[in-house]
Amino acid sequence: MSGVLSTVDQRTNLVGENRLELLLFKMNSRQLFAINVFKVKEVIKVPPLTKMPGSHYTVCGVASLRGESVPVIDLRAAIGFPPAREEAEQNLIVTEYNRTVQGFLVGQVMNIVNTAWTEIMPPPQTAGRSNYLTAITHYEDEGQKKIVEIIDVEKVLAEIVDYDTSISEGVLEEDIVNEFAGRNVLVVDDSSTARSQIRETLEQLGINIIECRDGLQALNLLKKWCDEGKDIANELLMLVTDAEMPEMDGYRLTHEIRNDPRMDTLFVILNTSLSGSFNEAMVKKVGCDRFISKFQPDLLVGVAQERLKEVLNRS
């Protein structure tokens, strides 16, 4: 399995191409699951774990990996599956989300598939709000076309880690804070958890939040406004978009915005859990104004203030 991720550092050429690579795995069931390879640091056999008294029921313990203490989460338990049989195959997917490293205990880890975001679909609405998926896709396995369920890791982590959306004292500048009231921000993210975190942070400033589930939905909305004669730069203080989403990713969305003269001056923030070794130069390649790794409410508010100052200075 160590060879599965051997070329992960070469995969930044997928940025802006509306493509992604998924690591497929099972959880001792017939179902196929996946997460984005960009978020995976390594895949290993389960090392010895140290139990942590009082920890969340889904946290199996802590693994020591090259001197770093990494919490290990039983992904089956986290998404509501019954515990795996003790004799079942187990592997550890070590990931980096929101500037933290954690391991997910899974079953069989299969392979990496390269696909297009246009092949990634939102989960059906009838799945309900409590599902742990951001998207689904299809994969040909042993001659059969199977559904692949892409896990909403941000939702899993938000139920274990208490994310604080409050703004620290001293972040807000008193002389301009009232200028936020009534201004609009478009938030684009396939994770309802991530959208809620941004909404709860920025609504404290009096900002009106408009939400879209993916890049294509956001682009269609922006084009509709343009067709109606609206000035997008005046309509929106800024756009905050995730990187990876069904239908159209954040890179392609930014590319489309920059290539439409009716909206090319829109201030775009890429707000993503892709961090660590991810190359920020790839963000600049598609023309984002700022890159913020999730979830940092003070930094998000700070960037919003900088943007507001630019707008006020021009008026």
C-alpha positions as CSV (number, residue, x, y, z in Angstrom):
1,M,0.0,0.0,0.0
2,S,3.0,2.3,0.5
3,G,3.3,2.6,-3.3
4,V,-0.3,3.7,-3.8
5,L,0.5,7.3,-2.8
6,S,4.1,7.4,-4.1
7,T,3.2,10.0,-6.8
8,V,0.9,12.2,-4.7
9,D,3.2,15.2,-5.0
10,Q,2.9,15.1,-8.8
11,R,-0.8,15.4,-8.7
12,T,-1.0,19.1,-8.5
13,N,-1.3,19.2,-12.3
14,L,-5.0,18.3,-11.7
15,V,-5.6,21.8,-10.3
16,G,-7.7,23.9,-12.6
17,E,-8.6,20.9,-14.8
18,N,-11.8,20.0,-12.9
19,R,-10.4,16.6,-12.1
20,L,-9.6,14.8,-8.9
21,E,-8.2,11.5,-7.7
22,L,-10.1,9.4,-5.2
23,L,-8.7,6.8,-2.8
24,L,-11.2,3.9,-2.7
25,F,-11.8,1.8,0.4
26,K,-14.3,-0.5,2.1
27,M,-15.4,-0.7,5.7
28,N,-15.9,-4.4,5.9
29,S,-19.0,-4.2,3.8
30,R,-19.8,-4.5,0.1
31,Q,-20.1,-0.7,-0.2
32,L,-17.4,1.4,-1.7
33,F,-16.3,4.7,-0.1
34,A,-13.7,7.3,-1.0
35,I,-11.9,10.5,0.0
36,N,-9.7,12.8,-2.1
37,V,-6.1,11.7,-2.4
38,F,-4.9,15.3,-1.8
39,K,-6.0,14.9,1.8
40,V,-4.2,11.6,2.3
41,K,-0.7,11.5,3.8
42,E,-0.2,7.8,3.9
43,V,-2.0,4.4,4.2
44,I,-0.6,1.9,6.7
45,K,-1.5,-1.2,8.7
46,V,-3.0,-0.3,12.1
47,P,-0.2,0.4,14.6
48,P,-0.5,-0.1,18.3
49,L,-3.0,2.3,19.8
50,T,-3.0,4.0,23.2
51,K,-6.5,4.4,24.7
52,M,-7.5,7.9,25.8
53,P,-9.9,8.0,28.8
54,G,-12.8,10.3,28.3
55,S,-12.3,10.6,24.5
56,H,-15.2,10.7,22.0
57,Y,-16.7,7.2,21.5
58,T,-15.5,7.1,17.9
59,V,-11.8,7.7,18.8
60,C,-10.1,4.3,19.1
61,G,-6.9,5.8,20.6
62,V,-3.7,7.5,19.6
63,A,-1.0,6.2,17.3
64,S,2.6,7.3,17.5
65,L,3.7,8.0,13.9
66,R,7.3,9.2,13.5
67,G,7.2,11.0,16.8
68,E,3.8,12.6,16.2
69,S,0.7,11.6,18.2
70,V,-2.2,11.0,15.8
71,P,-5.7,10.4,17.0
72,V,-7.4,7.4,15.3
73,I,-11.1,7.6,14.5
74,D,-13.2,4.5,13.8
75,L,-14.8,5.7,10.6
76,R,-17.5,2.9,10.7
77,A,-18.7,4.1,14.1
78,A,-18.4,7.8,13.1
79,I,-20.9,7.3,10.2
80,G,-23.3,5.1,12.1
81,F,-22.2,1.6,11.1
82,P,-22.0,-1.2,13.6
83,P,-18.5,-2.2,14.8
84,A,-16.4,-4.3,12.5
85,R,-15.6,-7.9,13.3
86,E,-12.4,-8.3,15.2
87,E,-11.0,-10.7,12.5
88,A,-11.8,-8.3,9.7
89,E,-9.1,-6.5,7.7
90,Q,-8.2,-3.1,9.0
91,N,-6.1,-0.3,7.7
92,L,-5.3,3.2,8.7
93,I,-5.7,6.2,6.3
94,V,-3.7,9.1,7.7
95,T,-5.1,12.4,6.5
96,E,-4.6,16.1,6.9
97,Y,-7.7,18.3,7.3
98,N,-8.0,21.8,8.5
99,R,-4.3,21.9,9.5
100,T,-4.6,18.8,11.7
101,V,-3.5,15.2,11.2
102,Q,-5.8,12.3,12.1
103,G,-6.1,8.6,11.1
104,F,-9.3,6.9,10.0
105,L,-9.7,3.2,10.7
106,V,-11.2,1.5,7.7
107,G,-11.3,-1.9,6.1
108,Q,-9.8,-2.9,2.8
109,V,-8.0,0.0,1.0
110,M,-8.3,-0.6,-2.7
111,N,-6.8,1.8,-5.3
112,I,-6.7,5.3,-6.6
113,V,-9.0,6.4,-9.5
114,N,-8.7,9.5,-11.6
115,T,-12.0,11.1,-12.5
116,A,-13.6,14.4,-13.4
117,W,-15.7,16.5,-11.1
118,T,-18.4,16.4,-13.7
119,E,-18.7,12.7,-12.8
120,I,-19.2,13.5,-9.1
121,M,-22.8,14.0,-8.1
122,P,-24.5,15.4,-5.0
123,P,-26.1,12.7,-2.8
124,P,-29.8,12.3,-3.5
125,Q,-31.9,14.8,-1.5
126,T,-33.9,11.8,-0.1
127,A,-30.8,10.7,1.7
128,G,-31.7,13.4,4.4
129,R,-29.6,16.0,6.2
130,S,-28.0,13.5,8.5
131,N,-26.1,11.5,5.9
132,Y,-22.3,11.6,5.9
133,L,-21.7,12.1,2.2
134,T,-20.7,15.1,0.2
135,A,-21.1,13.3,-3.1
136,I,-21.4,10.0,-5.0
137,T,-19.9,8.7,-8.2
138,H,-19.6,5.4,-10.0
139,Y,-16.7,2.9,-10.4
140,E,-16.3,-0.2,-12.5
141,D,-15.4,-3.0,-10.1
142,E,-15.0,-6.6,-11.4
143,G,-17.2,-5.9,-14.4
144,Q,-19.9,-4.3,-12.3
145,K,-20.7,-0.6,-12.1
146,K,-20.9,0.3,-8.4
147,I,-21.8,3.4,-6.5
148,V,-18.9,5.1,-4.6
149,E,-19.9,7.2,-1.6
150,I,-17.6,10.1,-0.9
151,I,-17.3,10.8,2.8
152,D,-18.0,14.3,4.3
153,V,-15.0,14.2,6.6
154,E,-15.6,17.7,7.7
155,K,-18.9,16.7,9.2
156,V,-17.3,13.7,10.8
157,L,-14.7,15.8,12.4
158,A,-17.1,18.6,13.4
159,E,-19.0,16.0,15.5
160,I,-15.8,15.1,17.4
161,V,-14.0,18.4,17.6
162,D,-15.8,21.5,18.9
163,Y,-15.2,24.2,16.2
164,D,-15.6,27.6,17.8
165,T,-17.0,30.3,15.4
166,S,-16.6,33.2,17.8
167,I,-14.4,36.1,16.8
168,S,-11.5,36.9,19.1
169,E,-11.3,40.2,21.0
170,G,-9.3,42.8,19.1
171,V,-9.9,41.3,15.6
172,L,-12.7,43.6,14.6
173,E,-11.9,47.3,13.8
174,E,-14.4,49.5,15.5
175,D,-14.3,52.2,12.9
176,I,-15.5,50.0,10.0
177,V,-17.4,47.1,11.6
178,N,-20.8,48.7,11.1
179,E,-20.1,49.0,7.3
180,F,-20.5,45.2,7.0
181,A,-24.3,45.3,7.7
182,G,-26.3,44.3,4.7
183,R,-23.4,43.4,2.5
184,N,-23.6,40.0,0.6
185,V,-21.1,37.1,0.6
186,L,-21.6,34.1,-1.6
187,V,-20.4,30.9,0.1
188,V,-19.8,27.8,-2.2
189,D,-19.2,24.5,-0.5
190,D,-20.6,21.0,-0.9
191,S,-20.3,20.4,2.9
192,S,-23.3,21.7,4.8
193,T,-21.0,21.7,7.9
194,A,-18.4,23.9,6.2
195,R,-21.1,26.3,5.0
196,S,-22.6,26.6,8.5
197,Q,-19.2,27.4,10.0
198,I,-18.6,30.3,7.5
199,R,-22.2,31.5,7.9
200,E,-22.1,31.5,11.7
201,T,-18.8,33.4,11.6
202,L,-19.7,36.1,9.1
203,E,-23.3,36.6,10.2
204,Q,-21.9,38.0,13.5
205,L,-20.8,41.0,11.3
206,G,-24.3,41.6,9.9
207,I,-23.3,40.1,6.5
208,N,-26.0,38.4,4.5
209,I,-24.9,34.9,3.4
210,I,-26.0,33.4,0.1
211,E,-25.2,29.7,-0.2
212,C,-24.5,27.3,-3.2
213,R,-23.7,23.6,-3.0
214,D,-21.2,23.4,-5.8
215,G,-19.3,25.5,-8.3
216,L,-21.7,25.0,-11.2
217,Q,-24.7,26.2,-9.2
218,A,-22.7,29.2,-8.1
219,L,-21.5,30.0,-11.7
220,N,-25.1,29.7,-13.0
221,L,-26.3,32.1,-10.3
222,L,-23.5,34.6,-11.1
223,K,-24.3,34.4,-14.8
224,K,-28.0,34.9,-14.1
225,W,-27.2,38.1,-12.2
226,C,-25.0,39.3,-15.0
227,D,-27.8,38.6,-17.6
228,E,-30.1,40.7,-15.4
229,G,-27.7,43.6,-15.6
230,K,-26.4,43.4,-12.0
231,D,-22.9,44.6,-11.2
232,I,-21.4,41.5,-9.5
233,A,-18.6,43.5,-7.8
234,N,-21.2,45.7,-6.2
235,E,-23.6,42.8,-5.5
236,L,-21.1,40.8,-3.6
237,L,-18.4,41.8,-1.1
238,M,-16.6,38.6,-1.9
239,L,-17.0,34.9,-2.8
240,V,-15.8,32.2,-0.5
241,T,-15.4,28.8,-2.3
242,D,-14.2,25.3,-1.4
243,A,-11.7,23.6,-3.7
244,E,-13.3,20.2,-4.2
245,M,-17.0,20.0,-5.1
246,P,-19.3,17.9,-7.3
247,E,-20.2,19.2,-10.8
248,M,-17.5,21.9,-10.8
249,D,-14.6,22.5,-8.4
250,G,-13.5,25.8,-6.9
251,Y,-10.5,26.1,-9.3
252,R,-12.7,25.8,-12.4
253,L,-15.2,28.2,-10.9
254,T,-12.5,30.8,-10.3
255,H,-11.2,30.2,-13.8
256,E,-14.7,30.8,-15.3
257,I,-15.1,33.9,-13.2
258,R,-11.8,35.4,-14.3
259,N,-12.6,34.7,-18.0
260,D,-16.0,36.5,-17.9
261,P,-15.5,40.3,-18.2
262,R,-18.8,40.9,-16.5
263,M,-17.5,39.4,-13.2
264,D,-13.8,39.1,-13.5
265,T,-13.1,41.6,-10.7
266,L,-15.0,39.6,-8.1
267,F,-12.9,39.0,-5.0
268,V,-12.5,35.2,-4.6
269,I,-11.3,33.4,-1.5
270,L,-10.4,29.8,-1.7
271,N,-11.3,28.3,1.7
272,T,-10.2,24.7,1.8
273,S,-9.2,21.9,4.1
274,L,-6.4,21.1,1.7
275,S,-3.4,22.3,3.6
276,G,0.1,21.3,4.6
277,S,2.0,20.1,1.5
278,F,-0.6,21.6,-0.8
279,N,1.1,24.2,-3.0
280,E,-0.4,27.6,-2.8
281,A,1.2,28.5,-6.1
282,M,-1.5,26.2,-7.7
283,V,-4.2,28.5,-6.2
284,K,-2.5,31.6,-7.8
285,K,-2.5,29.7,-11.1
286,V,-6.3,30.0,-11.4
287,G,-6.5,33.6,-10.0
288,C,-7.8,33.4,-6.5
289,D,-7.3,36.6,-4.5
290,R,-6.7,34.7,-1.2
291,F,-6.2,31.2,0.1
292,I,-7.4,30.3,3.6
293,S,-7.1,26.8,5.0
294,K,-10.2,25.8,7.1
295,F,-11.3,26.5,9.7
296,Q,-9.9,29.9,11.0
297,P,-12.7,32.4,11.9
298,D,-10.4,35.2,12.9
299,L,-8.4,34.9,9.6
300,L,-11.6,34.8,7.6
301,V,-12.9,37.9,9.4
302,G,-9.6,39.6,8.9
303,V,-9.6,39.0,5.2
304,A,-13.2,40.3,5.0
305,Q,-12.1,43.5,6.7
306,E,-9.3,43.9,4.3
307,R,-11.7,43.5,1.4
308,L,-14.2,45.9,3.0
309,K,-11.4,48.6,3.3
310,E,-10.6,48.2,-0.4
311,V,-14.3,48.7,-1.3
312,L,-14.7,51.7,1.0
313,N,-11.5,53.3,-0.3
314,R,-12.8,53.1,-3.9
315,S,-16.2,54.6,-3.0
